[in-house]
């Protein structure tokens, strides 16, 4: 029986040149990759555009996302540190996670506790007393008992402590390691040097900045001195690597911006020093308005200024080179101001104001409860807000 032919079937011949097939496969793969890349780029642009749009616009409401209650209702201070929050009062210091749960607690007996926080260490001192406790994220690292009352305190990332101790008319500046051993002791002669009004330590604890104030017949004068107790300062008299004098101003605040810059702030100006070897004055900027408060990060220097020609207050932000990046009015006066990334967070009682580093007023309103600490949470427009008896996670909406 003859087999019936099937006209729709064909016998394919082997191609004469396999390289053509390889080229077609490669072209197909490249086209597919291009399509995937185009889609990925469009998705990234869409996400970035949405993020920037949400980040750089104003919001009128703050909604609660989560609430974490606490059994503590006694008056306490709070400070953001590492991945959590420090709670401190007369009876103890505790470290809380971001669900308001105690990770550890250190009992204390402090009449007037004050805190100084760095990235890797913090210290709590009894202002006017004699006790200092030094902590890391894991808990207590050392206790220090001074022989004289504590006036001012600075701490480095390594837990090194410098303090101004009150001793009638002859104050003393002492630097301790975290366990209480004296590293350096400076006897101050107010008649020759002035009275110490501020001090700060570099992150590594090697450089100590001190501001001295003297009053004479011609007026007041501030002297800013940098001491280097590392290798650079060993060959210098009294370890002094820089000394600068400033007339008619009180240099009341000192801070470092990473390892390469430091700042001294007076009541009418601020000075930026480049810290490469021997400190050098990089920029001195006079402020035309009265300074109400100062705040900073490693990237920005911020001020709240009293408007002179009209009522209200001005928020002004400079970068680490001393270039002004933001100047705008803010609605009201706030006792707490801080920089968190590229945002300025201001709060007072229940009121809160958030301004971006681009000058946008992101939020101005109430948070329904006295704010004791506030900082950004993971995600867009989300924040942790600590109240007396609970930690909230809020998010901003239109």
PyMOL commands that set and color helices and strands:
alter all, ss='L'
color gray80, all
select helices_A, chain A and resi 18-55+237-239
alter helices_A, ss='H'
color red, helices_A
select strands_A, chain A and resi 61-69+77-81+84-88+92-96+102-107+113-117+122-126+131-136+139-145+149-155+161-166+172-176+182-187+195-201+207-216+219-228+240-247+253-257+261-265+269-274+280-286+290-296+300-306+313-319+324-330+336-340+343-348+351-356+361-366+373-376+382-386+390-397
alter strands_A, ss='S'
color yellow, strands_A
deselect
rebuild
show_as cartoon
